[in-house]
């Protein structure tokens, strides 16, 4: 069973720094930008992006965490009800530019669910998408605005993202299916 | 997660923790402007209530609606039941209409068990006779965990009409399972003879127990279930076992006062005591919706054994 490293700690750090710059460039600064990470791990990446943006621009952006479980399109199709994570958005998103942050962009179904969930919290001026890895195989018309790394994969391969906050280390690996 | 929720005894400690953890997410949903998520779209939940209940039925109804399930309230007055339909035929009718879950309250202990033999969907016990009321116990556990953060080394006094109280049974089983110490307090006539077998202590002296507890759980005096005279007078009961201002002063700092409602103010609990900040009855009600959402989600959110695997 093989696994290959896609990104190491330094590469993840540099990707996050670049995305932070791109977010500031695209939005002409940090005004009215908020970051919302999709649990789990997207919320950790969103906090890191906020840290980088604060370092570059000196502005502290609001950071939230969003769990999309209740908005999934496959509830009742899996054996057990999917596990639920915490949602915490303690700021107003009306009229804001929401940058959704996730670790891996794959089918696009998670992002579809996240957009449905966001609309229940308010009406953002715009929603943008930042992902650490885009592995292709979209099943919905969704694309990312900011990408750490484009990684062509086979559909049956597994892309595993580890972050220090949860897993004790930073890495992205591609694993062969079991 | 089990298919049905009939008794707290059937729920493992791990599943209790999972139910409470998931309920935390639903508490957050309850604080949003739009308090509704699409998780159970297309599912049908039937509230089948053979006993009057406003609080529990509304709580289940709101829980199902906030999950986007369709809800049917089936009460017995003015329906086919009043025309003499049996529980079995009612169950088969609801089954034929495609109910995914049936929430049943019935005056006969054990009727939810019987119901599971006739329907394919999940059955949730919302109170059966003097047997159990598991969702009340779970929402009480949630409230205790939220306020005090632990069950181990926690002492809980459950005070009053234990004999007729399905809440007391379910809550005692649940607390003992989670590692708390439970003392039942009441007049000897209202303590069930088999109480020792529940793993709890029994006391007839409220003033000796109160200084040692972290939670003081008052039960409603259920006069409608009492078929004989269990105590000489309501006034004497209130004097001997009611939670008065003076008795609240005996409770340790930081302890909670709880009651499953509806309260008889002036009988088991003094009116001004019920309005103290350490009395958390309103939180119990709010948490009840989140815990019932958690249960419905965990019980109906999977495919059961005929699982189809999703993406990722």
Boltz contact constraints between the chains, C-beta under 6 A:
constraints:
  - contact:
      token1: [A, 70]
      token2: [B, 37]
      max_distance: 6.0
  - contact:
      token1: [A, 70]
      token2: [B, 39]
      max_distance: 6.0
  - contact:
      token1: [A, 74]
      token2: [B, 310]
      max_distance: 6.0
  - contact:
      token1: [A, 75]
      token2: [B, 39]
      max_distance: 6.0
  - contact:
      token1: [A, 75]
      token2: [B, 301]
      max_distance: 6.0
  - contact:
      token1: [A, 76]
      token2: [B, 303]
      max_distance: 6.0
  - contact:
      token1: [A, 77]
      token2: [B, 303]
      max_distance: 6.0
  - contact:
      token1: [A, 77]
      token2: [B, 308]
      max_distance: 6.0
  - contact:
      token1: [A, 77]
      token2: [B, 310]
      max_distance: 6.0
  - contact:
      token1: [A, 78]
      token2: [B, 310]
      max_distance: 6.0
  - contact:
      token1: [A, 79]
      token2: [B, 302]
      max_distance: 6.0
  - contact:
      token1: [A, 79]
      token2: [B, 303]
      max_distance: 6.0
  - contact:
      token1: [A, 79]
      token2: [B, 307]
      max_distance: 6.0
  - contact:
      token1: [A, 80]
      token2: [B, 302]
      max_distance: 6.0
  - contact:
      token1: [A, 81]
      token2: [B, 297]
      max_distance: 6.0
  - contact:
      token1: [A, 81]
      token2: [B, 298]
      max_distance: 6.0
  - contact:
      token1: [A, 81]
      token2: [B, 301]
      max_distance: 6.0
  - contact:
      token1: [A, 81]
      token2: [B, 302]
      max_distance: 6.0
  - contact:
      token1: [A, 84]
      token2: [B, 22]
      max_distance: 6.0
  - contact:
      token1: [A, 84]
      token2: [B, 25]
      max_distance: 6.0
  - contact:
      token1: [A, 87]
      token2: [B, 28]
      max_distance: 6.0
  - contact:
      token1: [A, 107]
      token2: [B, 311]
      max_distance: 6.0
  - contact:
      token1: [A, 120]
      token2: [B, 34]
      max_distance: 6.0
